[in-house]
């Protein structure tokens, strides 16, 4: 089966491309720069690359008409700036238009659990007439994921001082392989059409608890201090300049701290009871490359 994927700046998008290729799907990735893609994904997986720009509407003429399923990964780290949301919706609309020139039967829209703009996405997709499923994904635990990069950078500090939200905000981390399992299973499953699913791991905890478990498994002894009243500007400054996060990781750090990221529409367990979600400590060991 031919599958088209776009939004390859996204960590999960690149990993699902590899996952599907390993499952013998014919995977095509639509992106602006193939060199960037090959920095992260080896050519050995045989993934087909097509260069184009959704926002500008520049599409290559050679795209296969036999695409039966497609993924769209939301590029915005956080949807709090209106222009980002509008640009994403324009790109999504043009992607749907492109898919209608193929045999595509199912569009899977993937975004973060912190995304509060799903109603606008649903409205656009409902008007398009395209069969779709929306997936909101919680914090991913995998080598190179945003959460693991945050924990790794924090663990390098001699003193770890964080906003009070680090102690109070809850998360539901999920193993990368479990997310990939859900995303591969959901393809062309008509029972999921027109629905929104939240995807999270089997355990809910605060970020402080998650980080302390990371430190324990990594065998690092650190003291974590949470200070009240830092506010968003200071949190942004700390993430970007004190802890030296990359820009997208700094944005994720700020977004994660601001509210609970816990699955609400978690009905996928009923559809796929055979997928046994890994406990958090197992996910951490996998991400850290430990047996």
matplotlib code that plots the C-alpha trace (Angstrom):
import matplotlib.pyplot as plt

x = [0.0, 1.2, 1.3, 2.1, 3.5, 4.1, 5.4, 8.8, 10.4, 8.4, 10.3, 7.4, 6.8, 10.3, 9.9, 6.6, 8.0, 10.7, 8.2, 5.9, 8.8, 9.9, 6.4, 6.7, 4.5, 5.5, 6.3, 6.5, 7.5, 6.5, 8.9, 10.8, 14.4, 15.6, 19.0, 17.4, 15.5, 18.6, 20.3, 17.9, 16.8, 19.3, 18.6, 18.7, 14.9, 14.0, 11.7, 10.6, 11.2, 9.1, 10.0, 7.3, 5.9, 2.4, 2.1, 3.1, 1.2, 4.1, 3.7, 5.7, 3.9, 5.4, 3.4, 1.9, -1.9, -2.0, -1.6, -4.4, -3.6, -1.9, -0.4, -0.3, 1.9, 1.2, 4.5, 3.8, 5.4, 2.6, -0.5, -0.6, 0.3, -2.6, -0.4, 1.1, -2.4, -3.6, -0.5, -1.0, -4.7, -3.8, -1.1, -3.6, -6.3, -3.8, -2.7, -6.3, -6.6, -3.5, -4.8, -8.0, -5.9, -4.9, -6.7, -6.4, -9.1, -7.9, -6.1, -4.6, -3.9, -1.4, -0.7, 0.3, -1.9, -1.4, -3.2, -6.4, -7.4, -8.9, -12.3, -11.0, -9.2, -12.3, -14.4, -12.0, -11.8, -15.5, -16.1, -13.5, -15.4, -12.1, -12.3, -10.0, -8.9, -7.3, -4.6, -3.4, -0.1, 1.3, 5.0, 6.9, 9.7, 12.3, 15.9, 16.0, 12.4, 11.6, 11.0, 14.2, 16.2, 14.7, 15.5, 19.0, 19.8, 18.4, 20.4, 23.7, 23.1, 24.8, 21.7, 18.3, 15.8, 12.4, 9.0, 6.5, 4.5, 7.2, 5.9, 2.2, 1.6, 0.9, 2.0, 1.4, 4.6, 4.3, 7.0, 7.8, 7.2, 3.7, 2.8, 4.1, 2.1, -1.1, -0.5, 0.2, -2.8, -5.2, -4.6, -7.9, -9.7, -13.2, -14.3, -11.9, -13.1, -14.3, -13.0, -10.4, -8.2, -5.8, -2.7, -0.8, 1.1, -0.3, 0.9, 0.1, 2.7, 4.0, 7.0, 9.1, 8.2, 9.0, 12.4, 13.3, 12.6, 14.8, 17.6, 17.2, 17.4, 20.3, 22.0, 22.4, 22.1, 20.6, 18.4, 15.5, 14.2, 10.8, 10.4, 7.0, 6.1, 8.7, 6.0, 6.2, 8.8, 11.3, 10.6, 11.3, 14.5, 15.6, 14.9, 16.6, 19.6, 20.2, 19.6, 20.6, 17.6, 17.2, 14.4, 11.8, 12.8, 12.6, 9.1, 8.1, 9.5, 7.3, 4.2, 4.6, 4.9, 1.8, -1.0, -1.7, -1.0, -3.3, -5.3, -9.1, -10.4, -8.3, -10.6, -7.9, -7.3, -10.7, -9.9, -6.5, -6.4, -3.5, -1.1, 0.3, 1.7, 5.1, 5.5, 7.4, 10.5, 10.7, 10.2, 13.0, 15.4, 14.6, 15.2, 18.5, 19.7, 19.8, 18.9]
y = [0.0, 3.5, 6.0, 9.7, 11.7, 15.4, 17.5, 15.8, 18.5, 16.6, 14.0, 11.6, 12.0, 10.9, 7.9, 6.8, 7.0, 4.5, 2.3, 2.0, 1.4, -1.5, -2.9, -2.9, 0.0, 2.1, 5.4, 8.7, 11.8, 15.3, 17.9, 21.0, 19.8, 16.2, 17.0, 17.9, 14.6, 12.5, 14.1, 12.2, 9.2, 6.9, 6.1, 2.4, 2.4, 3.1, 6.0, 7.9, 11.7, 14.3, 17.9, 20.5, 23.4, 23.0, 26.6, 27.9, 25.2, 24.0, 20.3, 18.0, 16.5, 13.0, 12.2, 8.7, 8.6, 5.3, 6.8, 5.2, 6.8, 10.0, 11.5, 15.2, 16.2, 19.6, 21.6, 24.2, 23.5, 25.4, 27.0, 30.1, 32.5, 33.1, 33.3, 29.9, 28.4, 30.1, 29.0, 25.4, 25.5, 26.8, 24.1, 21.4, 22.7, 22.5, 19.0, 17.8, 19.3, 17.4, 14.1, 14.4, 14.0, 10.5, 7.4, 8.5, 7.1, 8.2, 11.2, 11.0, 14.4, 14.2, 16.9, 17.4, 16.8, 20.5, 21.5, 23.3, 24.2, 20.8, 22.3, 24.4, 21.4, 19.3, 21.9, 22.2, 18.4, 17.9, 20.5, 18.7, 15.5, 13.6, 10.6, 11.5, 10.7, 13.1, 12.0, 14.1, 12.7, 13.1, 13.4, 10.9, 8.9, 8.0, 8.7, 12.4, 13.2, 16.6, 15.3, 13.2, 16.2, 18.4, 15.8, 15.3, 19.0, 19.5, 16.6, 18.2, 21.2, 21.5, 23.3, 22.5, 25.4, 25.1, 26.8, 25.6, 24.1, 21.4, 20.1, 20.5, 19.9, 16.3, 14.3, 10.9, 9.9, 7.2, 5.0, 6.0, 2.4, 2.3, 5.5, 4.0, 0.9, 2.9, 5.0, 2.0, 0.1, 3.0, 3.2, 2.6, 1.6, 2.9, 2.7, 5.6, 7.9, 11.4, 10.8, 12.5, 10.3, 11.3, 9.0, 8.7, 6.1, 3.9, 6.2, 9.7, 11.7, 15.2, 16.4, 16.4, 12.8, 11.8, 13.7, 12.1, 8.6, 9.6, 10.6, 7.3, 5.1, 7.2, 6.8, 10.6, 12.3, 15.8, 18.1, 19.7, 23.0, 24.5, 28.2, 30.0, 33.0, 32.7, 33.3, 32.4, 35.1, 33.8, 30.2, 30.9, 32.7, 29.8, 27.2, 29.1, 30.6, 28.9, 25.3, 25.9, 24.2, 24.4, 26.8, 24.1, 22.3, 25.6, 26.1, 22.6, 23.1, 26.2, 24.5, 21.4, 23.3, 25.3, 22.7, 19.0, 16.8, 13.9, 11.9, 12.5, 10.9, 7.7, 5.3, 3.6, 1.0, -0.4, -0.6, -2.2, -4.2, -6.2, -3.2, -3.4, 0.0, 0.0, 1.2, 4.5, 2.9, 0.5, 3.5, 5.4, 2.4, 2.0, 5.8, 5.7, 2.6, 0.5, -3.2]
z = [0.0, -0.8, 2.0, 1.8, 4.7, 5.1, 8.1, 8.2, 10.4, 13.1, 15.1, 15.1, 11.4, 10.6, 12.8, 11.5, 8.0, 9.0, 10.9, 7.9, 5.5, 7.7, 7.6, 3.8, 3.1, 0.0, 1.8, 0.1, 2.0, 0.8, 2.0, 1.1, 1.5, 1.1, 2.5, 5.9, 5.8, 5.1, 8.1, 10.3, 8.2, 6.4, 2.7, 3.4, 4.3, 0.6, 1.4, -1.7, -1.4, -3.3, -2.9, -2.8, -0.6, 0.7, 1.8, -1.5, -3.3, -5.4, -6.0, -8.2, -11.2, -10.5, -7.3, -7.5, -8.0, -6.1, -2.6, -0.4, 3.0, 4.1, 7.2, 8.0, 11.0, 12.5, 12.3, 15.0, 18.3, 20.0, 18.5, 20.5, 17.7, 15.3, 12.2, 12.8, 13.0, 9.9, 8.0, 9.2, 8.1, 4.6, 4.2, 5.4, 2.9, 0.0, 1.2, 1.0, -2.5, -3.5, -2.0, -4.0, -7.1, -5.8, -4.7, -1.0, 1.2, 4.6, 6.0, 9.5, 11.1, 13.9, 16.4, 20.1, 23.1, 23.9, 20.7, 21.5, 17.9, 16.9, 16.3, 13.4, 11.9, 12.2, 10.5, 7.6, 7.2, 7.4, 4.7, 2.5, 2.4, 3.1, 5.5, 8.4, 11.9, 14.3, 16.7, 19.6, 21.0, 24.5, 25.4, 23.4, 25.1, 22.5, 21.6, 20.4, 21.4, 22.9, 26.3, 26.4, 25.1, 27.9, 30.6, 29.2, 29.1, 32.6, 34.0, 32.8, 35.1, 38.5, 39.9, 38.5, 39.2, 37.5, 37.4, 40.0, 37.2, 36.9, 40.2, 39.6, 35.9, 34.9, 31.9, 30.4, 28.5, 25.9, 24.2, 20.6, 19.5, 21.0, 19.1, 15.9, 16.5, 16.9, 13.8, 11.7, 12.9, 12.4, 8.6, 6.7, 9.9, 9.0, 12.7, 13.5, 10.7, 11.8, 15.4, 17.6, 19.8, 22.6, 22.8, 26.1, 28.1, 30.9, 33.7, 34.7, 36.8, 37.3, 35.3, 38.4, 39.1, 35.5, 35.7, 39.0, 37.5, 34.6, 37.0, 38.9, 35.8, 34.4, 37.9, 38.3, 41.7, 41.3, 43.4, 41.6, 43.0, 41.9, 42.4, 42.5, 40.4, 37.6, 34.9, 31.3, 30.2, 32.8, 31.9, 28.2, 29.2, 31.4, 28.7, 25.9, 27.6, 31.0, 29.9, 26.2, 24.7, 20.9, 19.8, 19.2, 22.5, 24.4, 22.9, 23.9, 27.4, 27.9, 26.5, 28.5, 31.8, 31.3, 31.8, 32.2, 29.2, 30.0, 27.5, 27.6, 24.4, 24.9, 23.2, 21.1, 23.8, 23.0, 19.3, 19.8, 23.0, 21.7, 22.0, 25.5, 26.4, 27.9, 31.5, 31.9, 33.3, 30.3, 27.9, 29.6, 29.4, 25.7, 25.0, 27.0, 25.2, 28.3, 28.5]

ax = plt.figure().add_subplot(projection="3d")
ax.plot(x, y, z, "-o")
ax.set_aspect("equal")
plt.show()
